[in-house]
Amino acid sequence: MFTPLTIKTHKFKITEPTLNHVTSMNFTPTHYARIKLRLQKKYQQELTALTKSSKKSPSSPVNKWLKEHSSELKTYAPSKWYFLKQVQGHQWFVSQLPKLSHDPEVFTPREEEVFERWNKSEFAGDFLKVLNKGKSVATATEIALTHFEKHLITLGNRQLLKLNDLDPSYRVQTSLGEKQVGKKVTRMLETTLHLEGKELSLMTHTMKEMKDFSQKIEVALKVIKKYSPDSWERFSAFTEVIIPIKQSEFVSYSHQELPGFSMINLYDRDFVDLMDDLLHENGHHHLNYYLNMGKLIDEPDDLIYYSPWRRTLRPLRGIYHAYFTFFWAFRLFSSLANAKEVDSIFYLFNASEKEKIYWRAVEEYYMLDYSYQDLLWAKRRGLINESGWSFIQEQRKELSKFKKKIPLWEKKLKNHKSELKDLKKTLLSARKTYKKI
């Protein structure tokens, strides 16, 4: 049941005045190489700034580690960018410490900001444990920082120097291929897939998984390359590592601070889903390169945008990310649906899988079409900058090319007819309920 919601602002007519003039060409191998090079340069700039600030800061175990191992940090790698971001977070807390009051009763906007940052961090438990004893934000920060420092040094030793150090304050890095059994922390097995010029790392728990998952991923990528070569080009550019996740409640995920690392459920998903998941996380990696470089949108927290994917209200950031990433599912499935024959020497789709391809193409079309109107509304309000909008426009142009194909693909649906009917009804109701005037 939808809750009535009306967002009032100045009236305007939603049109697409620049759709036929999209010339950005953001989705080309040349552009991919350019944005990756930009991030490498930014890494060097931020590392230089970090080194200078650490020299001016009071002596600490972290600063000492940075000085001793500066040579290991010189060249860019996704894991080093991840480490750099964590060290920057540590330095921010250190910079705030002298400005915090040691009076437990004082809670100014500064204390509130520090509280929120700790609360969203891996060290929230350490911080809150002290705070709940009646201590000040300053005291809780001092103690939490000692755990943070030990974690950072252990992280640097384990992930950058490849040592087997361990400390009680260390947070196990599952997204970097670590696993914990009891009190023991080990690294997953790793192999490299050689995919026609693309080297892809795969981490697994067992040798059997390595064999099975390698084969599944290779076949999926061969099908993608054959039927959606531009999707393969993007995947080749941005995905570096795949780590399987066993939790059935997760489909896939990745982190902005860890470019190219995809955590994907390789246990509970079928072949069609696997192709989808590989490209979906790759879409996040592509977008995250830009987000690591700068701002594409304003990010108000207002939950005023209906998400067809989650069937709930989301902030603008959630809708923007969803449009950018789910477009690549549409790109894949529309390419497959538009092919004269999807069976190949690589994989034979059964009847259910073939219908699923049509369904996923149709489903994503309608959901993307719905969310585009909300993104256009946000753009009119100045919440999406020109660079951020150019991506959406370029995707919209590609989506529009298949408008006449959608009714034809709908006719091929048998087992998904009720789902299609429900989707259309839901989107129509959402448009009326969450209208913006």
C-alpha positions as CSV (number, residue, x, y, z in Angstrom):
1,M,0.0,0.0,0.0
2,F,1.4,3.4,-1.0
3,T,1.4,6.3,1.4
4,P,0.2,9.5,-0.4
5,L,3.1,11.9,-0.9
6,T,3.3,15.1,-2.9
7,I,6.5,17.0,-3.4
8,K,5.8,20.6,-4.3
9,T,8.2,22.8,-6.2
10,H,8.0,25.2,-9.2
11,K,6.0,23.8,-12.1
12,F,7.7,22.7,-15.3
13,K,7.0,20.4,-18.1
14,I,9.2,17.3,-18.1
15,T,10.8,17.1,-21.6
16,E,14.0,15.7,-23.0
17,P,15.4,18.8,-24.8
18,T,19.0,17.6,-25.2
19,L,18.5,13.8,-25.7
20,N,19.3,14.0,-29.4
21,H,22.4,16.0,-28.8
22,V,24.3,13.6,-26.6
23,T,27.9,13.6,-27.7
24,S,29.7,12.8,-24.5
25,M,30.8,9.3,-25.5
26,N,31.6,8.4,-21.9
27,F,31.3,4.7,-22.7
28,T,34.3,4.0,-24.9
29,P,37.6,2.2,-24.1
30,T,39.5,5.4,-24.6
31,H,37.4,7.2,-22.0
32,Y,37.8,4.2,-19.6
33,A,41.5,4.4,-19.8
34,R,41.5,8.1,-19.3
35,I,39.4,8.0,-16.1
36,K,41.6,5.2,-14.7
37,L,44.7,7.3,-15.3
38,R,43.1,10.2,-13.6
39,L,42.5,8.2,-10.5
40,Q,46.1,7.0,-10.5
41,K,47.2,10.7,-10.6
42,K,44.9,11.6,-7.9
43,Y,46.3,8.8,-5.8
44,Q,49.8,10.3,-6.2
45,Q,48.6,13.7,-5.3
46,E,46.7,12.6,-2.2
47,L,49.6,10.4,-1.1
48,T,52.0,13.4,-1.4
49,A,49.6,15.5,0.7
50,L,49.2,12.7,3.3
51,T,53.0,12.3,3.6
52,K,53.5,16.1,4.1
53,S,50.7,16.3,6.7
54,S,52.0,13.2,8.6
55,K,55.4,14.9,8.9
56,K,53.8,17.9,10.5
57,S,51.6,15.9,12.8
58,P,52.7,14.5,16.3
59,S,54.6,11.3,16.2
60,S,52.4,8.2,16.0
61,P,52.7,4.5,15.1
62,V,50.8,5.2,11.9
63,N,53.0,8.1,10.8
64,K,56.1,6.0,11.6
65,W,54.8,3.2,9.5
66,L,54.1,5.5,6.6
67,K,57.6,6.9,6.7
68,E,59.3,3.5,6.9
69,H,57.2,2.0,4.0
70,S,56.8,5.0,1.7
71,S,58.5,3.1,-1.1
72,E,55.7,0.4,-1.0
73,L,53.1,3.1,-1.4
74,K,54.5,4.9,-4.4
75,T,52.7,3.0,-7.2
76,Y,48.9,2.9,-7.4
77,A,46.9,-0.2,-6.8
78,P,43.3,-0.6,-5.7
79,S,44.3,-2.0,-2.3
80,K,46.6,1.0,-1.8
81,W,43.8,3.4,-2.6
82,Y,41.7,1.6,0.0
83,F,44.5,1.9,2.5
84,L,45.0,5.5,1.7
85,K,41.4,6.3,2.3
86,Q,41.5,4.6,5.7
87,V,44.6,6.5,6.7
88,Q,42.9,9.7,5.7
89,G,40.0,8.8,7.9
90,H,42.3,8.2,10.8
91,Q,44.0,11.6,10.3
92,W,40.7,13.3,10.3
93,F,39.9,12.0,13.8
94,V,43.4,13.0,14.9
95,S,42.9,16.5,13.6
96,Q,39.6,16.8,15.5
97,L,40.9,15.6,18.8
98,P,42.4,18.8,20.1
99,K,39.2,20.7,19.3
100,L,36.9,18.3,21.4
101,S,35.8,19.0,24.9
102,H,36.6,16.5,27.7
103,D,33.4,17.5,29.4
104,P,30.9,14.6,28.9
105,E,28.0,17.1,29.0
106,V,29.3,19.1,26.0
107,F,27.9,18.0,22.7
108,T,28.4,20.7,20.1
109,P,28.0,20.2,16.3
110,R,31.7,19.2,16.2
111,E,31.2,16.5,18.8
112,E,28.1,15.4,16.9
113,E,30.0,15.1,13.6
114,V,32.8,13.1,15.3
115,F,30.1,10.9,16.9
116,E,28.4,10.2,13.5
117,R,31.7,9.4,11.8
118,W,32.7,6.9,14.5
119,N,29.2,5.4,14.5
120,K,29.5,4.6,10.8
121,S,33.0,3.1,11.1
122,E,34.3,-0.3,11.9
123,F,35.3,1.0,15.3
124,A,31.8,2.1,16.4
125,G,31.8,-0.6,19.1
126,D,35.1,0.6,20.7
127,F,33.9,4.2,20.6
128,L,30.4,3.6,22.0
129,K,31.7,1.3,24.7
130,V,33.6,4.2,26.2
131,L,30.9,6.8,25.5
132,N,28.3,4.6,27.3
133,K,30.4,4.7,30.4
134,G,29.8,8.4,30.7
135,K,33.0,9.5,29.2
136,S,33.3,12.4,26.8
137,V,33.5,12.2,23.0
138,A,37.2,13.3,23.3
139,T,38.0,10.4,25.6
140,A,36.1,7.9,23.5
141,T,37.9,9.2,20.4
142,E,41.3,8.8,22.1
143,I,40.6,5.2,22.9
144,A,39.0,4.3,19.6
145,L,42.0,5.8,17.8
146,T,44.4,3.4,19.5
147,H,42.4,0.5,18.0
148,F,42.2,2.2,14.7
149,E,46.0,2.7,14.6
150,K,46.7,-0.9,15.4
151,H,44.3,-2.0,12.7
152,L,45.9,0.3,10.1
153,I,49.4,-1.0,10.8
154,T,48.2,-4.6,10.6
155,L,46.3,-3.8,7.4
156,G,49.4,-2.3,5.8
157,N,51.5,-5.2,6.9
158,R,49.0,-7.9,5.7
159,Q,47.7,-6.4,2.5
160,L,50.6,-4.3,1.2
161,L,53.7,-6.0,2.6
162,K,52.0,-9.5,2.5
163,L,53.1,-10.4,6.1
164,N,51.0,-12.6,8.4
165,D,50.7,-10.1,11.2
166,L,47.6,-10.1,13.4
167,D,46.3,-7.9,16.2
168,P,43.2,-8.1,18.3
169,S,42.2,-4.6,17.0
170,Y,42.4,-5.8,13.4
171,R,39.2,-6.0,11.4
172,V,39.2,-8.9,9.0
173,Q,39.1,-7.7,5.4
174,T,36.7,-10.1,3.7
175,S,36.5,-7.7,0.7
176,L,40.2,-8.2,0.2
177,G,40.0,-12.0,0.3
178,E,40.5,-12.8,4.0
179,K,38.4,-15.2,6.0
180,Q,38.2,-16.0,9.7
181,V,37.7,-19.5,11.2
182,G,37.6,-19.2,14.9
183,K,40.5,-17.0,15.9
184,K,42.5,-17.8,12.8
185,V,42.6,-15.4,9.9
186,T,43.7,-16.7,6.5
187,R,43.8,-15.7,2.9
188,M,41.6,-17.3,0.3
189,L,43.1,-19.2,-2.5
190,E,43.8,-17.1,-5.6
191,T,44.1,-17.8,-9.3
192,T,44.3,-15.6,-12.4
193,L,41.9,-16.1,-15.4
194,H,43.5,-15.2,-18.7
195,L,40.6,-13.9,-20.8
196,E,41.8,-12.8,-24.3
197,G,44.0,-10.0,-23.1
198,K,42.2,-9.5,-19.8
199,E,43.7,-10.9,-16.5
200,L,41.1,-11.4,-13.8
201,S,41.8,-12.5,-10.3
202,L,39.5,-15.0,-8.6
203,M,39.6,-15.9,-4.9
204,T,38.0,-19.0,-3.6
205,H,37.7,-21.1,-0.4
206,T,38.7,-24.4,-2.0
207,M,40.3,-25.9,-5.1
208,K,37.0,-27.4,-6.2
209,E,35.4,-23.9,-6.1
210,M,38.3,-22.5,-8.0
211,K,37.8,-25.0,-10.8
212,D,34.0,-24.7,-10.9
213,F,33.8,-20.9,-10.5
214,S,36.6,-20.3,-13.1
215,Q,34.7,-22.3,-15.7
216,K,31.4,-20.5,-14.9
217,I,32.9,-17.1,-15.1
218,E,34.8,-17.7,-18.2
219,V,31.7,-19.0,-20.0
220,A,29.6,-16.1,-18.8
221,L,32.2,-13.6,-20.1
222,K,32.5,-15.3,-23.4
223,V,28.7,-15.1,-23.9
224,I,28.8,-11.4,-22.9
225,K,31.7,-10.7,-25.3
226,K,29.9,-12.4,-28.2
227,Y,26.5,-10.8,-27.8
228,S,27.3,-7.5,-26.0
229,P,30.9,-6.6,-26.9
230,D,30.6,-3.1,-25.4
231,S,29.6,-4.6,-22.1
232,W,32.7,-6.8,-22.3
233,E,34.9,-3.8,-23.0
234,R,33.6,-2.1,-19.8
235,F,34.0,-5.2,-17.7
236,S,37.6,-5.6,-19.0
237,A,38.4,-2.0,-18.1
238,F,37.0,-1.9,-14.5
239,T,36.7,-5.4,-12.8
240,E,40.0,-6.7,-11.4
241,V,39.0,-9.2,-8.7
242,I,36.1,-11.5,-8.0
243,I,35.4,-12.8,-4.5
244,P,32.6,-15.3,-3.9
245,I,30.1,-14.6,-1.0
246,K,28.3,-17.4,0.7
247,Q,25.5,-15.5,2.4
248,S,22.3,-16.3,0.5
249,E,20.8,-12.9,1.4
250,F,23.4,-11.1,-0.6
251,V,23.5,-11.0,-4.4
252,S,26.6,-8.9,-4.9
253,Y,28.3,-5.8,-3.6
254,S,31.4,-3.6,-3.8
255,H,32.9,-0.6,-2.2
256,Q,33.7,2.8,-3.6
257,E,37.1,2.9,-1.8
258,L,38.1,-0.5,-3.3
259,P,38.0,-0.1,-7.1
260,G,37.5,-3.2,-9.2
261,F,36.8,-5.7,-6.4
262,S,33.5,-7.5,-6.9
263,M,31.9,-9.6,-4.1
264,I,29.4,-11.9,-6.0
265,N,27.2,-14.8,-4.8
266,L,28.4,-17.7,-6.9
267,Y,26.5,-20.3,-5.0
268,D,22.8,-19.4,-5.2
269,R,22.4,-17.8,-8.6
270,D,21.8,-19.2,-12.1
271,F,23.8,-18.6,-15.3
272,V,21.6,-15.7,-16.4
273,D,22.0,-14.1,-13.0
274,L,25.7,-14.6,-13.1
275,M,26.1,-12.5,-16.3
276,D,23.8,-9.9,-14.7
277,D,25.8,-9.8,-11.4
278,L,29.2,-9.5,-13.2
279,L,28.1,-6.5,-15.2
280,H,26.1,-4.9,-12.3
281,E,29.1,-4.7,-10.0
282,N,31.2,-3.6,-12.9
283,G,28.7,-0.7,-13.3
284,H,29.4,0.3,-9.7
285,H,33.2,0.2,-10.4
286,H,32.8,2.4,-13.4
287,L,30.7,4.9,-11.5
288,N,32.9,4.8,-8.4
289,Y,35.9,5.9,-10.5
290,Y,34.1,9.1,-11.1
291,L,32.9,9.4,-7.5
292,N,36.4,9.0,-6.3
293,M,37.4,11.9,-8.5
294,G,34.7,14.3,-7.5
295,K,31.0,15.0,-7.1
296,L,28.4,14.2,-9.7
297,I,25.3,15.0,-7.7
298,D,24.2,16.7,-4.6
299,E,23.1,14.2,-2.0
300,P,20.2,15.4,0.1
301,D,18.9,12.7,2.5
302,D,15.2,13.3,1.5
303,L,13.5,10.0,0.8
304,I,11.3,11.3,-1.9
305,Y,12.2,9.1,-4.9
306,Y,10.4,5.8,-5.5
307,S,12.8,3.0,-6.3
308,P,11.3,0.4,-8.7
309,W,14.1,-2.0,-7.8
310,R,13.5,-1.8,-4.0
311,R,9.9,-0.8,-4.1
312,T,10.5,1.8,-1.4
313,L,11.5,5.5,-1.2
314,R,15.1,6.3,-1.6
315,P,17.3,9.5,-1.6
316,L,18.6,10.9,-4.9
317,R,21.9,9.0,-4.5
318,G,20.1,5.7,-4.4
319,I,18.2,6.4,-7.6
320,Y,21.2,7.8,-9.5
321,H,23.3,4.8,-8.6
322,A,20.5,2.4,-9.5
323,Y,19.9,4.0,-12.9
324,F,23.6,4.0,-13.8
325,T,24.2,0.4,-12.8
326,F,21.0,-1.4,-13.8
327,F,21.2,0.2,-17.2
328,W,24.0,-2.3,-17.9
329,A,21.7,-5.2,-17.1
330,F,19.3,-3.8,-19.7
331,R,22.2,-3.4,-22.1
332,L,23.1,-7.0,-21.8
333,F,19.6,-8.5,-21.9
334,S,18.5,-6.2,-24.7
335,S,21.5,-7.3,-26.8
336,L,20.7,-11.0,-26.1
337,A,17.0,-10.5,-26.7
338,N,17.7,-8.7,-30.0
339,A,20.0,-11.5,-31.3
340,K,18.6,-13.9,-33.9
341,E,19.9,-16.8,-31.9
342,V,21.5,-16.8,-28.4
343,D,22.7,-20.3,-28.4
344,S,26.4,-20.7,-29.2
345,I,29.3,-23.0,-28.8
346,F,29.8,-21.4,-25.3
347,Y,26.4,-22.1,-23.8
348,L,23.0,-23.5,-24.6
349,F,20.2,-21.6,-22.9
350,N,17.1,-23.6,-22.0
351,A,13.6,-22.4,-22.6
352,S,13.2,-20.9,-19.1
353,E,16.5,-19.0,-19.4
354,K,15.5,-17.6,-22.8
355,E,12.3,-16.3,-21.4
356,K,14.2,-14.8,-18.5
357,I,16.3,-12.9,-20.9
358,Y,13.3,-11.3,-22.5
359,W,11.8,-10.6,-19.1
360,R,14.9,-9.0,-17.7
361,A,15.1,-6.7,-20.7
362,V,11.5,-5.7,-20.4
363,E,11.6,-5.3,-16.6
364,E,14.7,-3.1,-16.7
365,Y,13.3,-1.0,-19.5
366,Y,10.2,0.0,-17.5
367,M,12.1,0.6,-14.3
368,L,14.7,2.7,-16.0
369,D,12.1,4.6,-17.9
370,Y,10.2,5.3,-14.6
371,S,13.3,6.6,-12.7
372,Y,14.6,8.7,-15.6
373,Q,11.6,11.1,-15.0
374,D,12.7,11.5,-11.4
375,L,16.3,12.1,-12.3
376,L,15.2,14.7,-14.9
377,W,13.2,16.4,-12.2
378,A,16.2,16.4,-9.9
379,K,18.4,17.8,-12.7
380,R,15.9,20.7,-13.2
381,R,16.4,21.5,-9.6
382,G,20.2,21.7,-10.0
383,L,20.9,18.5,-8.0
384,I,22.8,16.7,-10.8
385,N,25.8,18.5,-12.4
386,E,26.5,18.4,-16.1
387,S,29.1,15.6,-15.9
388,G,26.7,13.5,-13.9
389,W,23.8,14.2,-16.3
390,S,25.9,13.3,-19.4
391,F,26.1,9.7,-18.2
392,I,22.3,9.5,-17.7
393,Q,21.6,11.1,-21.0
394,E,23.9,8.8,-22.9
395,Q,22.2,5.8,-21.3
396,R,18.8,7.2,-22.0
397,K,19.6,7.6,-25.6
398,E,20.5,3.9,-25.8
399,L,17.4,2.9,-23.9
400,S,15.2,4.8,-26.3
401,K,16.5,2.8,-29.3
402,F,14.6,-0.2,-28.0
403,K,11.2,1.4,-27.3
404,K,9.6,-0.4,-30.3
405,K,11.1,-3.7,-29.3
406,I,9.6,-3.9,-25.9
407,P,6.0,-4.8,-27.0
408,L,7.5,-7.6,-29.2
409,W,9.5,-9.0,-26.3
410,E,6.5,-8.8,-24.0
411,K,4.6,-11.1,-26.3
412,K,7.3,-13.8,-25.8
413,L,6.6,-13.9,-22.1
414,K,4.6,-16.8,-20.7
415,N,5.8,-17.4,-17.1
416,H,6.3,-13.7,-16.4
417,K,3.0,-12.3,-17.6
418,S,1.7,-11.8,-14.0
419,E,4.9,-10.2,-12.9
420,L,4.8,-7.8,-15.9
421,K,1.2,-6.9,-15.1
422,D,2.2,-6.3,-11.4
423,L,5.2,-4.2,-12.4
424,K,3.2,-1.9,-14.7
425,K,0.4,-1.5,-12.1
426,T,3.0,-0.7,-9.4
427,L,4.8,1.9,-11.4
428,L,1.6,3.6,-12.4
429,S,0.5,3.7,-8.8
430,A,3.9,5.0,-7.7
431,R,3.8,7.8,-10.3
432,K,0.5,9.0,-9.0
433,T,1.3,8.7,-5.4
434,Y,4.8,10.2,-5.4
435,K,4.1,12.9,-8.0
436,K,6.1,16.0,-7.9
437,I,4.4,19.3,-8.8
